[in-house]
Amino acid sequence: MNYQTLLNNAVNKLKSNSIINPGLDSELLLSKVLHTTREKLLLNLAKKTTSQEKKKFDLVIEKRSRKKPLAYILGNKEFWKTNFVVNDSVLIPRPDTEILVEEALNHIKVDRQYQILDIGTGSGCILISVLKDRKKSKGIGIDISKNAIHNAKTNAKIQQLENRIKFIHSDIDKFYSNKYDLILSNPPYISKLNLRFLSEDIRNYEPVLALDGGYDGYSKIINVIEKSSKLIKIKGKLILEIGFGQLNKSMKVLRQNGFYINKVSKDLAGINRCIISTKIWIMRNYKNNHRRSRFRHNGDRNFRRNGSHHKLNSDFSNGSDFKRKNPGKNNQNASKLIEKYTELAREALSNGDKILSENYLQHADHFSRISEQQNGNKIIEKNTDKKVEDFSKSESSTEKDLSNLV
Ligand SMILES: C[S@@+](CC[C@H](N)C(=O)[O-])C[C@H]1O[C@@H](n2cnc3c(N)ncnc32)[C@H](O)[C@@H]1O
């Protein structure tokens, strides 16, 4: 029997088992058995096969006809610009996920060193693809599956990235680490109910850990967002893959965790697939900190609460150490600066630059603290509070406007 006849028989068997690309699959599987390329095989179709080759080929065709994914039989899958080693402990890298890589590369400057975290790294395909193109950056990939981490390490070794990449076996809930400039994640996002409607090749062969997103499909997405909010630097980016119909709730959770939505990218089928967001310094912190610091410095109110008011209050009013040396000094400057920075924040926000706006607000906060420490001037506090409140109102409407655009 020659290779052509062997292939014809395989195609018939795969067709009768409803395999979608029987011709291509048969050629790729025979090339693997013969340790050759598909191109070379096609140039030698008239060549006679040995009985051992036939036996091996029949075995892999049998596996494929039982719907085992081609990538698991071949042991590799092309993703972005690299051929990744895969086994059945990792999700087979999907073309949709290449959008996440593309967006990550758009945000990493070639000449800067970024610290990147990949949550639920699987085969390591996302992180490895990014680090291969951004040679100054470094990354950590974590996964709850020990076998997945082993697979990812193999890929890092093949791609000679071991000095810039670390793969750690860890549950996201138990991972504590430094702050990252960029967090990438393609979490499991299929609802338990929908798992059983997946095609047979996915349902029976891909790891359930990589697919199962809990009862409503959001449990891992929410997990990743909440944890990222703690692991990311202010102004750091979170690039998150989501499933069909998961955009609105995911954006809501992102906002609740202090992320500003920069962009939503669609996949080739036009489905919202990837959310790019920035961790911002949120207004709530500004207001809370501001109030807290006011309270801290208001000895009178503070001490009255614990019943030591009289004694301590008299210490404050009589002790010369507590008296200001230059009462009134810098009041005017601080007041003007608070006003100036609040105004700049408002202007930046109206130009759509929320990060710059948050930055200006931090400056305003800084000067309001200085002002309080120097003279406890209630008028400045009142004014600042009013400004913050006004700003807060305008911010929520602008954020609504911006979110409507997405
Ligand atoms: C959808 S797969 C993504 C794999 C790979 N990043 C990719 O895009 O091809 C999700 C991965 O998250 C991992 N995972 C699930 N729960 C996790 C958890 N609690 N902590 C860390 N990783 C988890 C799974 O083992 C799986 O490898």
PDBQT file of the ligand as one rigid body, heavy atoms in Angstrom, charges set to zero:
ROOT
HETATM    1  C1  LIG A 501      -9.072  29.382  29.709  1.00  0.00    +0.000 C 
HETATM    2  S1  LIG A 501      -7.614  28.663  30.331  1.00  0.00    +0.000 S 
HETATM    3  C2  LIG A 501      -6.399  29.753  29.623  1.00  0.00    +0.000 C 
HETATM    4  C3  LIG A 501      -5.083  29.106  29.326  1.00  0.00    +0.000 C 
HETATM    5  C4  LIG A 501      -4.133  29.980  28.536  1.00  0.00    +0.000 C 
HETATM    6  N1  LIG A 501      -3.868  31.219  29.238  1.00  0.00    +0.000 N 
HETATM    7  C5  LIG A 501      -4.695  30.272  27.163  1.00  0.00    +0.000 C 
HETATM    8  O1  LIG A 501      -5.188  31.380  26.957  1.00  0.00    +0.000 OA
HETATM    9  O2  LIG A 501      -4.648  29.408  26.305  1.00  0.00    +0.000 OA
HETATM   10  C6  LIG A 501      -7.692  29.100  32.026  1.00  0.00    +0.000 C 
HETATM   11  C7  LIG A 501      -6.554  28.626  32.903  1.00  0.00    +0.000 C 
HETATM   12  O3  LIG A 501      -6.808  29.093  34.222  1.00  0.00    +0.000 OA
HETATM   13  C8  LIG A 501      -6.393  28.094  35.141  1.00  0.00    +0.000 C 
HETATM   14  N2  LIG A 501      -7.113  28.313  36.416  1.00  0.00    +0.000 N 
HETATM   15  C9  LIG A 501      -8.388  27.983  36.732  1.00  0.00    +0.000 A 
HETATM   16  N3  LIG A 501      -8.665  28.334  37.988  1.00  0.00    +0.000 NA
HETATM   17  C10 LIG A 501      -7.575  28.934  38.496  1.00  0.00    +0.000 A 
HETATM   18  C11 LIG A 501      -7.247  29.513  39.762  1.00  0.00    +0.000 A 
HETATM   19  N4  LIG A 501      -8.127  29.577  40.756  1.00  0.00    +0.000 N 
HETATM   20  N5  LIG A 501      -6.009  30.014  39.944  1.00  0.00    +0.000 NA
HETATM   21  C12 LIG A 501      -5.094  29.978  38.936  1.00  0.00    +0.000 A 
HETATM   22  N6  LIG A 501      -5.345  29.445  37.720  1.00  0.00    +0.000 NA
HETATM   23  C13 LIG A 501      -6.567  28.925  37.482  1.00  0.00    +0.000 A 
HETATM   24  C14 LIG A 501      -6.723  26.795  34.459  1.00  0.00    +0.000 C 
HETATM   25  O4  LIG A 501      -5.980  25.715  34.976  1.00  0.00    +0.000 OA
HETATM   26  C15 LIG A 501      -6.400  27.123  32.989  1.00  0.00    +0.000 C 
HETATM   27  O5  LIG A 501      -5.096  26.758  32.667  1.00  0.00    +0.000 OA
ENDROOT
TORSDOF 0
